[in-house]
Amino acid sequence: MQLYQETERKLPLEDEYTRTYYRTINIKIPKGYHVANANDINIDHSFSKDGKKVLMFKSFYEIEGDILKITADEFYNITKISKEFYEDYRTVINSAADFNKVTLVLEAD
C-alpha cells in the first residue's frame, strides 16, 4: 500500500487491525560481483506516541561472505490515527512502498 496524495486529510483514519510484518531476504551475490548501491536498502521511519514506537518501517542489510541478507521490520500497533498524526502514518506507509521500489545494482569487481 502507498499513500501518495496531494490533498489534505480531513478526517481521522481507522484501521481494522494492528499488524506486523517481519521479512528476511537472502540474495547470493555472484562471484566477481558486488552490490553497488546496498545503502539504498537502509530506510528507517517511525512514529512514537506517549514515548512508545507505535508505527515503524525499518530495513537494513548485512553482507556475510557472498550473501546479502536484507531485513525489513514493519509494524502498526495502533488502529486509530488522528488527523494531526496522519502525515507520520503516511511517512511510514510510504517508506514500505519505497522499499519495494529499490532496485539493486550488481557491478563486476
N, C-alpha and C positions, 0 to 999 in steps of 0.2 A: 504494500500500500504506500502511496505517497500523497502528500498534501501540498502541492504547489498551487497556490491560488492567489489571485490579485485582490480579491475583495476582503474587507474587514469582517471578522467573525462577530456576529450579533448576539448569539445565544451560547450558553454553555454546551459542552459535549458530554455525552454519557456513553461509555462502552458497556456491553453486556457482561463481560468477564474480565478479570485480570488475566494476564498471560505472560509466559516466559518462553524464550527461545534461546537455546544454547547450541551452537553449531561448531564443529571442528572439521576442517577440510585439509586433507593431506595431499600435496602435489609432489610428484617425483620430478626433480629438475634433471633434464637430460645431461649426460656427461658432456663437458665442454661448454656449458651454458651457465648463465646466472640471471637472476631476476633483476632487471634494470630499475624497476620502479616499485619495489616492495613496500616502500614507505606510504604509497597510496592506500595501502590496506589499513593503516592506522587512522581510526576515526573514534572520537570519544566525546559524546554529548550526553548530558544527564540533567535531570531536574530534581531538586530536593524540596521537600515540604516538611516543615517543623523539624529541620535538622536531619531528615532521613531521605535517602535517594528513593524516589518513587517511580521515576521513569529513566531508562538508560538504554543507550546503544553504545557498545564499545567493541571495536575489532582491533586485532593486533596479530603479529606473526612472530614466528621463530624459524630459524633455519638450522636444522640438525643434519649435518652431512649433506646428502643430496635431496632432503625432504624439506619442503616449505610447508610448515604447519600454521594454518590460519584458524584463529578462534574468533567467533562473533557471539557476544553475550548481549541479549536484549530482553528487557522486561518492562512491563506496565503494571504496577502494583496498586494503582488506583483506577476506579471506573468513572469518576466524575471529575471533569476538568472545567473549572470556571473560565469564563470568557477572558479574564485577566491573565490566566496562565496558558491560554491556548497556543500562543507563539512558542512557548517552551515545549509543549507537546508536539507541535508541528516540527520543530527542530529535530527532536528525537526520531519521529517517524521518517522524516526525510533523510536522516543520517543512514537509516537502514536501507532506504531506497537507493541512496548514493552508493552504499557498499555494493549493492547488486550491479551497479554500473561500472565498477572498477575492472579495467582490462589490464592484465599483467603482460609485460613485455619481456621476452627472453632474448638475451644477447649472447653471442659467442664470446668466450673468454679471450 
